[in-house]
């Protein structure tokens, strides 16, 4: 008898589209989601499960998390993290859900091939939430500056937030994942539409994971890592600084 492949759903962000809120919701309802919906939640070693992308990154571009984990490309770190990740993948007997916006940084064929190898025992589907490009770049710039990163003039930088930023090149992101996992494997969630309808992206993401979203655990009021959680004065300062930086290049 042919072996039935396990299923894995990758929610790859993007950044500033409610991924942290989604991850928090998954964690607090992990047991119910397992019992009622047949899904297991990947439990990472690092915040927002960022280690998976670092296992696959080829180093051609820098990610903010690489600066926070400078040992990411050393053999001991890679070995330790790979063992944890593969153990997590193997322990799941149900549909495995992995949510990590750092995966949206992966674009090169070698990186996507490494990701596919990690998940070689799984049938993989991708869910990606996309936000209107200029709003995404504005919010991402604010996020970077709030975390102490300076905006960059280098088009290859994760801190380059001009309209031609590679981060907002959604076509290259979608193409990379479709080329690796199949044209029908990638499902898009419209951030603005979900926020207008539900004031949350959680229902829009979950409709690509479970057959019936009518009895999901309560998702209303789950907001994490949003701009309005910071002081008005700090946000105002950041917005002025971002406008000055972006205006310089027009």
N, C-alpha and C positions, 0 to 999 in steps of 0.2 A: 504493500500500500504506500502511495506517495505521501511524504510528510507534508502536512499543512503548515505553511510558513506563519510565524508569529506576525502580528501587525504592530507597527509603530507609527504614531502620529507626531510629526515634528511641528511645533508652533515656533516659527523662527523670528517672531517680532512683526514688523520692524520696531526700532526704538521709538519711544514717545507715542506709543499707540495702545497703552494700557496693558502691556505684557506683565509688568510687575504686579498689577492688581490681579491679573489672571493667575499668575503663579501663586499668589497668596490664597486665592480662592481654591485652587487645586489642593494646596496643602491642608487647609482647615477642613476640607470636605473629603479628604483622601479615602477614609473608610467607607463613607456612603457611596462615593463614586465607584469604588471597587465592588461593593455588594449589589448596588442597584443598576449600575451601567456597565460593569465588566471592564473597567479600565484601571490600570496601575499607573502611578505617578512616579516618574524618575526623580530620585532624590540625590542631588549633586553634592559634591564636596565644597563648592564655592557658591557665592552669591549668584543667584539667577542662572545657575547651572552653566556658567561660562567656560568650564573646563573642557566641554566637548568641542567647542570651536577651537580652543588652543591645541587640542590633540590633532586637529586637522589643518591648522594654519600653516602655510608654506613660508611665512615671514616676508612676503613681498609687500605687504602693507602692515602698518602698525595699528593695533587696537588699543583703546584706553586701558583695557584690562591687562595688556602686556606690561604696562608700566607699573601696575599694581602687583603683578606676579612676575617679577623679572626672571625668575628661574624657570619659566614656563617651557623653554626649549631645551632644558637640560635632560640628560638621560634618566637620572633618578626620579625627577618630577614626572616626566612623561610615563615612565614605567608604573609608578605608584598610581597615578590618575587613571591610566588605561585599565589597570586591574580593577579599580573601583567601578569604572564605567561599564566594563564588560560584565562584571558581576551583577550590576543593576539591570543590565539588558537581559541577562540570562535568567534572573530570578522571576521575571514577569511571565506568568502563564496566561495573562489576559492581554488586551490591547494596551500597549505602553504609550503613555503620553509624555513627551519631552518638550518643555517650554524653555526656550533660551533665545533672547533677542541677539546675542552675540553671534549666533549662527547666520544672521543676515549679513555679516561682514564677509562670509565666504563667497568668493566669486570665481576663482580659478578652477579649471577642470581637475587639477591635482588635489585641490582641497575638497572638492565634492566627491572625488573618487575615494579619498581617505575616509570621509564621512560614511559613504556607502559601504566601505569595508568594515567599519565598526558595526554597522547594522546589517551585516550580510545575512543574518538568519531571519531578518524581518522583511515583510512587505511594507514599504515606506510610503506614507502620504505626507504632503507638506501643507501647512496652513500658514498663510502670511497675511498680516494686516497692513494695509497701505493707507497712508495719510496724504492729503493734498501736499504737494512737494514743498511749496514755500512755507507752509505752516510747519511741516516736519522740520525743515532746516532751521527755522526760527526757534522752535522748541528745543531742538538738539543743541544749537548754539548756546541757548540759555542754560541747558543742563550741563554742558561742558564747563562753562565759565563758573557756574555754581560749584562745580567739583574741583575748581582750581586749575583747569586747563586753559591755556591761551589759544585763541583762534589763530588759524594758520593761513599763509598765502600759498602753501604747497598743495597743488591739486591732488596729490597722492595721500594727503594727511587725513586722518579721521576727524581733524578739527578744521577742515576746509569746508565752509558752509555757503559758498557762492552758488548761484543757480545751476552751474554745471558740475556740482559736486558728484563724485562717484557714489556717494551714499544715497543720493536721490535718483540714481539711474536704475529705476525699477525694472526696466527692460532687461538689463544685464543680469540682475538678480534672478528674475523669473526664468530667463533663458538658461542660466547655469543650473538651476535645480531641475528644470524640465529635461534638459539634456541628460542629466545623470539618472533621474528617477522616473522619467516618462512624461510625455506631454499632458497626460490626464491626471498626473499625480499631484499637481499644485492647485490649491484652492485659495481664492483671494477673498479677504474680508475688507469691506469698505469702511474705514474708520469713521468718516463723517456721517455716513448713512446710519451706522449702528448707534452712534452717539445721539443722533437726532431721534431715532426710533426708540432706543432703550436706555440712553444715557450710560451705556456700558457696551464694551465689545465682547463680553463673555458669552451672551447668547449666540452672537454671530460666529464666534469661534467654535462653540460646542456643536452647532448644527452640522459641522464637518467631522465630528468625532463620534456622536451618538445618534441613534436613529430617531429618538424622541426627546425633544428639549422641553416638553411641557412639565416634567416633574424634576427638573434640576434643583439642587440645593439653592437656597436663596443667594442671589448674586447682586441684588440691589444694595447700593451703599458701600461697595468694595472699591476704594480708591487708594492707591498707593503710589508714592513717588510722583505726585502731580505738582505742577507749578504753584497751585494755590495753597500748597502746604507750607510755603515759605512766605516770609514777611513781605508786605506790599512795598516797603522801601527797598528791600534787597532786590526784589523782582524788577522794580522800576529802574534801579541802577543798572542791572544786567541788560534790560531791554535797550536802554540808552546806549550802553557800550556796544551792544550787538549792532544796533542801527549805524553807529559811527563806523564800525569795522566793515559792514557790508556796503555802506555808501561809498567808501573809498574806492571800491572796485567797479562802480557803475560808470 
